[in-house]
Amino acid sequence: MSRDKAGFHPLLRQRDGQHARVTNEELFFDLVYVFAITQISHGLLHHLTPLGALQTAVLWFAAWLGWQYAAWVTNWFDPRTPAIRGLIFATMALALLVGASAPEAWGERGLAFALCYAGMQTGRSAFIVIRLPASHPLAPNYHRILGWVSIAGCFWVAGGLSDPAWRLPLWVVAVLCEYVSPMFGFPLPGLGRSRTREWTIDGAHLVERCQLFTIVALGETIMASGLSMAEAKIWSLPILGAFVVSFLCTIAMWWLYFGTSAEDAEHVITRSDDPGRIGAYFHYIHAVLISGIIVTAVGTDLLLENPMEHAEGAPAIVMIAGPVIYLLASAVYKRVACQGFPRSHLLGAAALAIVGMAGGYLPMLALAGLATLVLLAVGMTEKTERESGLL
């Protein structure tokens, strides 16, 4: 952000035309989310019901929004300054407590989860509001952000105090407050609304942050495979086959994501006349894309537990739903990042749906193997699309 557009402030990153690198403080902060993603995926693993899926989605969006709002702060403000570094560490502590309370968030620790999460979101924004002078161009935006996370915080705490029957609808409203309000510029009576054209961001930094979080999420599928192999009493051929399939599935997802050039994604943001809006799109899309990875990690756990058991009911749905969500979100991401829509992803999602219909007649190893082959085929087809100029 240049001085002429945002004004000088000692906490801001100083833009010199070079890529704003991701700092060690930001990498350290992301470690908390290795734990959070594990907690969330295990919650889904043990509650494979429609209600469990919805509850997991709420917790995941809360985790993502906590990270997303922090990522925007470090895109604008320098994490190497003592004040912002202290803010990051305080946020880490609260985020760690959020992750620790997540397994019982719908039970006895609902209020603890809500207080830690709301405290993290409002505390971060309040700190920026206090440190920025009212005349600074970023100040009105953060006043609006503080307003909306405070509104959401009321719903979080109300849900934590309520009976479990009321907790879910209250927390859904809280998530929507934080997820939807940026789409409209955080509008508030008396404060107006922000315009994304005013959000002067570093596109390369934002893209790199999203990439690093995607690697953190993919690490969950690696961890699921490794832990399952460590706990297996005998490494039988079905277990070894399930390990190979799950590992290839992780590679396929990595290939599909990182096959998109980072430079292409950066240029889309930096060359746009509305970089803030494109940056917001990136975060909206990644929330869904990474949820596909989390669901796939749950499928990996199920696969390695009983590879020869027939895939029926919820396990079959999970093993197909993860890759489908990932492919569809990846297609939208590439539409934004590459200005081209990969038809291979839609065909792959359709193929996965057909594979899923046969799930009840196949052991989980065969179902997972077919799903992995579809992902690998999509990766190869996308490469052809790219080389032929279709993407």
N, C-alpha and C positions, 0 to 999 in steps of 0.2 A: 504494500500500500504506500503510495508516494506521499510526501509531506504536503504537496499542494492539494491533494484530494482528501486526505484524512487528517492533516495537521500533525505537527510533531508532538510526540509524547514519549517519555523515556521508557515506558513499558512496551511500546509498539515494536514490531519487527521493522528494521530499517531496510527498505527495498532499494536495491542498487542495480536492478535489472537482471540479477542472477537468481537461479533457483533457490528458494528458501528451503534449506535441507531439514529433514526430520531430525530432531535433536535426541540426545540420549535420554533426556527427561521424558519425552513422548514415548520412546520405546519402553522405558521403565514403567510408565503408566499403563501401557497395553498389557503388561504381565497380569494385571488384575483380571483382565477379561479372558485369559486362559482359564482361570478358575471359574469365572462367571458362566462361561459357555458350557463347561463341564457340568456345573450344577443344573443348568437349565435343561441340557440334553438328558441328564439322568432323571430329571423330574418327568420328562415326557416318556422315557423308557418305562417308568414304573406306573404311569397313568395313561395307558393307551386306550383312551375313550374320547368321544367328541368333547366332553367337558374338559378332560385333561389337556387335549390339544388346544382349546381356547385359552385355558389358563396359562399354558406354556407360551402361547403367542403373546399374551399380555406381558409376561415376565421378560420375554425376549425383546419386545419393543421398548420396554423400560430400560433394559440394559443397553440397547443400541442407542436410544436417545441420550442416555447419560454420556456415552462415548461421543456421540455426534456433536452435542453442544460443547464438549470439551475440545474436540478437534477444531471447531470453528474459533474457539478462543485462541488456541495455539497457532492458528493460521494468521490471526491478526496481531497477537501479542507474543513477545519473545520469551520462550520458556527458560532461557538462560539467565534472565534477571531474577534476583532473589525473591521478589514479590510474586511473580508468576510461578516460579519453581515451588514456592511454599503453597500456592493455590493448588498446583497439580498434586502435591503430596497430600494435602488435606482431602482433595477429591478422591485420591486413591484409597485413603483409609475408609471413607464412607462407602465407596464402590465395593471395597472388599467386604464390608459388613452387609451391603445389599446382596452380594453373592452368597454370603454365609447364611443369610436368613431366607434365601429364595426357596429352598426345599420345604420350609414350613410357612411360606408366605400366605398360603390359603388356610393355615391353621393358627397355631399359637403365636407365631412370630409375624403376623400380618401387620401389626402396628409398628414393630421394630423395622420391618422392611420399608413401610411407608415413611416413617420419620427419617430414616437414613437416606432414602432416595430423594424425598422432597428437600431435605436439608442440603444434599449435594447440589441439586439443580438450582435452588433459590440462593444458596450461599455463594456459589460461583458467580452468578449473575449480579448479586448484590455487591460482591467485592469489586467487580468491574465498574458498576455504577458509582460506587464510592470513590474509586481511584481516578475515574475520568472526570474532568471538569465539564460542567453543563454545556459549555460552548463548543465542546469537541464534536465533530461530525458523527462519531460513532455513538455518542451518549444517548441520543433519542432512540436509537435502535435497541440499545441494551436496557433502557427504561421499559420499552415495550416487551422485550424478552422477559425481564424480571416480572412484569405484570402477568404474563401468560403462564410462566412456570409457577408463580404464586397461586394463580387460579387452579392450575393442575394440582398443586400441592394440597390445596383444600380437599380436593376429591381423593387424593392418595390417603391423606390422614383420616378422612371420613370413612373410607373403605376399610382402613386398618382398625377403626373403632367399631365397625359394624359387624353384624352376623355374617357368616360366610355366604349366605344367600344374596345379600346386598353388596358384598365386596366386589364381585365380578363386574356388575354394571357400573359401579362407581369408578373402578379402576380402568374400565374401558373408556369412560369419559375422560379420565385423566390422561390416558395415552393419546387420545384424539386431540386434546388441547395442545399437547406438545408436538404432535406429529403434523397436524393439519394447519395450525396457526402460522407457521412460516410460509405456507403456500399463499397466504393472503397478506403477508407483510406484518404479522403480529398486530392487527388493528385493535385499537383500544379507544374508547371515548375520551376526548381531551388530549390524547397523545398522537392521534392520527395513525398512519400506517407506514411501514418501511417499504422502500422500493428496491428490488433486487439489483437494479442498475447502480445503486449506491453502494452495494456490497463489493468493494474492491478486494478481491481475493487473489491468493497465489495458487494458480491452477495446478502447477506441478506438485506443490506441497500437498494439496488436497487429494490428488490422484494417488500419490505415494502413500498417504495415510490410509486410504481405502484399500490399497493393495496389501499393506502390512496387516491390516485387520483381517483381510481375507485369508492370509497365510495363517494367522492365529486360529481362525475358524477351521481351516483345513487340518491344522494340528490336532483338532479334536477327533477327526476320523483316523489319523495316525495313532493317537493315544488309545482310541477304542480298539483298534486292531492289536496293538502291542499289549495292552492290559489283558485282553481276552486270551491271547496266546500265553501270557505269563500264568494265567489262572487255569489253563487247560491241563488236566492231569496227564493226558496222552496226546501227542501230536499225531493223530491219525491222518490218513489220506484226506477224508472229508474236511477235517479241521485245517490242514495245510492248503487244500483247495480253496476253502473259504477265505483264508488269509491272503492268498494270491489274488482272488477276485476283489476283495476289499481294498487291497493296495493299488491294484490297477484302476479301480474306481476313483480313488483319490488322485492318482496321476491324471486320469481323464478330466476331472474337474479342474485341476491345476492348469492343464493344457488349454482347456476351453476359456479359462479366464485370462491367463497370461499370454495367450495367442494374440490378444488385442494389444496393439502397440501402446505403450504408456505415452509415447510422444503424440500419438493421434488423440488420445484422451486429453492431454494437456493442451494441445492446440485448439481443441473444441472450446475449452474454457477461456483461454487467453485471447483467442481471436473473436470471441463472441462479443456483441455489443451489450450483452446482459450476462456477464460471467457469473454473477451471484445466482441467477436462476438455474444456469446449467450446473453449478456446483451443488445447489439444493437437490436437483434431479439425481445427481450421483448418489447422494446420501439416501434419498427415498428408495432408489433402486437397490442399493446395497443392503438395505434392511431386509428386503425380500430375498435377494440372492443368497445372503449368508444364512437365512432361515432354511433354505434348501440344503445347505451343507450340514446344518445342525440335525435336520431330520434324517439325512443320509447317514450321519454318524450313529444315530439311534438304530437305523436299519443294520448297520455294521455290527453293533452289539448283538442284535437279534440273530443275525446270520451266524456269527461265530459261536453263539451259545448252542444252537441246534441246527447245523447246516443241512442235515438230511430230513428234518421235519417238514411236512407239507406246509406251504405258505398259505395260510387261511386267515380271513378276518383282518384284524388290525395290523398284525405284522406284515401281511402282504401289501396292505395299503401304504404303510410307512416305507417299505422298501422301494415302492414305485413313486410315491408322492415326493420324496426328497429329490431324486433326479429330475422329475417333471418340473417342480418349482424352480430348481436351479436352471434348467434349460430355458424356461420361459423368461425368467428374470434376466438371464444372460443375454437373451435376444434383445430385450428392451435396452439393456445397458449398451450393447453394441450399436443399437440404433442411435443412441445419444452420443456415444464416444466415436463411432466411425461413420456416422451419417449414412449407414446402410443397414438393411434388415436381413439377418441371416435366415433364409428359408430352411436351412438344414436343421435349425433348432426347433422349428415348428414341426417338421417331419419327424424329428427325433422324439418330441413330446408325444406325438400321435402314435409312434411305434411303441413307446413305453406304455401308453394306455392299453394297446393291444396285448402287450406282454402281460400286463397286470390282470387282464381278463382270464388269462390261463393260469394265474397264480395258484388257484385251488387244486390244480392238477399236477403241480410241480413241487419238488422239494425247494427249500429256500436257496440252496446253493445254485440250482439251475436258474431260478428266477433272478437272483442277484447277478449270475453270470451273463444272462441275456441283457439285463439292464446295463451292465458295464460295457458289453459289446456295442450297445446302442450309443452310449456316450463316446466311446472311441471312434465309432463310425461318424458321429456328428463332428468330432474334431477333425477327422480326415476330410470330410466333405466341406467343412468350413475353410480349410486350407485351400481347397480347390476353388471355392467361391472367391477367396481373397486374391488368388493368383490370376483368376480370370476377370478380375475387376468388378465382380458382382457385389463385393462387400468393401 
